Structures are given as structure tokens and as C-alpha cells.
Amino acid sequence: MTKGFDAHYNPISGRVQNNVRYQGEMPALYAFNKWMVGKGISLG
């Protein structure tokens, strides 16, 4: 089983959206969100 996700910016909603489906992908999503906020990019 692989873990990962895709994230993209939705210009209609103005938010970064992702395709996380499994609980095991949450640590990767957390790390991504922390990195984005550290770069000054609001996640909504």
C-alpha cells in the first residue's frame, strides 16, 4: 500500500483542496499543510 495525496489550488473556492481518502495519509497531509503555512500560504 502506498501513502500519498494530491493537492491543488481551486480558484473558484480560493482554497487548496486534496484527495486524502485514508487515515494513513493524514501525517503526509499535516506535513504539507505545515509547510504551506510556513511559506505564508493560507489554507482557508
C-alpha positions as CSV (number, residue, x, y, z in Angstrom):
1,M,0.0,0.0,0.0
2,T,1.3,3.4,-0.9
3,K,0.6,6.6,1.0
4,G,0.2,10.0,-0.6
5,F,-2.1,12.5,-1.9
6,D,-2.6,15.2,-4.5
7,A,-3.3,18.8,-3.6
8,H,-4.3,21.6,-5.9
9,Y,-5.5,25.2,-5.7
10,N,-9.2,25.7,-6.5
11,P,-9.5,29.3,-7.9
12,I,-13.3,29.1,-7.5
13,S,-13.3,28.4,-3.8
14,G,-9.9,30.1,-3.2
15,R,-8.8,27.0,-1.2
16,V,-6.2,24.3,-1.5
17,Q,-8.0,21.0,-1.9
18,N,-6.7,17.5,-1.6
19,N,-7.8,13.9,-2.3
20,V,-6.9,12.3,1.1
21,R,-9.1,9.2,1.4
22,Y,-7.3,7.1,4.1
23,Q,-6.4,7.8,7.7
24,G,-2.8,6.7,6.9
25,E,-2.4,9.6,4.6
26,M,-3.1,12.2,7.3
27,P,0.6,12.6,8.5
28,A,1.6,13.5,4.9
29,L,-1.3,16.0,4.7
30,Y,-0.3,17.5,8.0
31,A,3.3,17.9,6.9
32,F,2.1,19.5,3.7
33,N,-0.2,21.9,5.4
34,K,2.5,22.9,7.9
35,W,4.9,23.6,5.0
36,M,2.3,25.7,3.2
37,V,1.6,27.8,6.2
38,G,5.3,28.2,6.8
39,K,5.6,29.7,3.3
40,G,2.8,32.2,4.2
41,I,0.1,30.5,2.1
42,S,-3.3,30.4,3.8
43,L,-5.2,27.2,3.5
44,G,-8.5,28.8,4.3
